[in-house]
Amino acid sequence: MMNDEFELPEFLDLPDKLLPIISEINDFDYWLLYGGRGGGKTQGIARLILWICEQRVVRVCCGRETQNTIEDSVYRILADLIALYDLDFDVLRTKIIHRRTGSTIIFRGFREQGSVNIKGLEGIDILWIDEAEAITKSTLDIIVPTIRQNNALVYFTMNRHVRKDAVYVEFAKDSDCKVIKINYYDNKHCPENLKRKALKCKQSSPLDYDHIWEGNPLDQASDYLVSSSKLDKAAKLEFVPKEQYNKIKCMAVDLSGNGGDLCVATLVESISTNHFKATQRQEWNEPDTDITKGKIINLYSMWQPNILILDADGMGYPIFVSVQKAIPKCIAFHGAGKSFRQNACNARADGYLTLKDYIDNEWIEIPQDDTREQIEFTKKQYKPNGTIIIQKKEELKAEIGESPDKADSLMMSIYGLNYFSYSANATDEENEIVYMDTSYEPF
């Protein structure tokens, strides 16, 4: 095959959009190929890697977040291409070796038993991560620097899952990364039956078509709590305040439980009859419990909330006890405690489902970008009894590189407003503090 600038073998007869992976191979260290089904991105990288293995000695790792068996990997795609073109490789049970050059292709699942394993990745020249939408930030932070010590080329192929896919966030704007979006209509080799399936999907389900065939991120994946479009709206909402309405403010503090976590205080206040806004936020990282107690009491004095709710789990409990001596009627929030909702397995799930209601119904304005981002990453799961549980903070921290302290603090504020505002005197124009009697059951 002839291109305007170079001649390629039939084996590398790629769609025009993918030709830069050959012509510009020395210009970038990272390559991000994404798009919908049928675009040829996986085939393109598979062919390129096999071709490189024939030219010189390289060590290649084809990896993904988890891999239970070799069949979970791109092993079968490579093996089929080798058989189709009768290439000079030995296809072994766990690796592929070129007979003449000695180039080796191995297959790895990076995360094993909850931790990232880099054993055996020494001396890798090419890293290919397929289905890269599943790679977490914590895996990227370990694997990529390890591989790049050897100046390796790194290839990502993916169909984006949500807007905050870790690989896309990390590399899409990196000047050392070439980003190529390719879909089925860009691929001259796309089979006609796939094209018919795409058009049928476009007619029957435009939303599915947009994700599956156009390669655009989902507005809300099934396991995510809140849709990205709803969170976009929550950044700025237009409310029409009435002249008279019950003004109420709730202050919630999520207390640091692990190293690197933050203590975060959030104030949510009513700005209309049934509309609220996260108006204030303060965060700090201070191991001294006396200092944290002082910050809470000082913010309480400045913000003058009607409701104060504190994280009272784990290492937060002694701080709650200490604050309670100064503010006797503050509310203890126990995330693992009883839920008021039948479909929530605990209080934390209850709080996040309540926050979801406020966001979905456009009752809450959240101007803080980083708080919205943490909410966007938050996932839900269903227990066998049908109740909902929210992803653990430790798991989310491993995925996005930070603990969701800001999201938790906002969630607790909404929880306090939803379940305890009835017992606060919110009509006093001076916002006099009325201590809470938490022995009452909420409506």
Buried (B, 14 or more C-beta within 10 A) or exposed (E): EEBEEEEBEEBBEBBEBBBBBBEEEEEBBBBBBBBBBBBBBBBBBBBBBBBBBBEEEBBBBBBBBEBEEBEBBBBEBBBEBBEEEEBEBEBEEEBBBBEEBEBBBBBBBBBEEEEBBBEEBEEBBBBBBBBBBBBBBBBBBBBBEBBBEBEBBBBBBBBBBBBBBBBBBBBEEEEEBBBBBBBBBBBEEBEEEBBEBBEEBBEEEEEEBBBBBBBBBBBBBEEBBBBBEBBEBBEEBEBEEEEEBEBBBBBBBBBBBEEEBBBBBBBBBBBBEEBBBBBBBBBEEEEEBEEBBBBBBEBBEEBBBBBBBBBBBBBBBEBBBBBBEEBEBBBBBBBEEEBBBEEBBBBBBBBBBBBBEBBBEBBBBBBBEEBBBBBBBBBBEEEEEEBBBBBBBEEBBBBBBBBBBBBBBBBBBBBBBBBBBEBBEBEEEEBEBBBBEBEEEEE
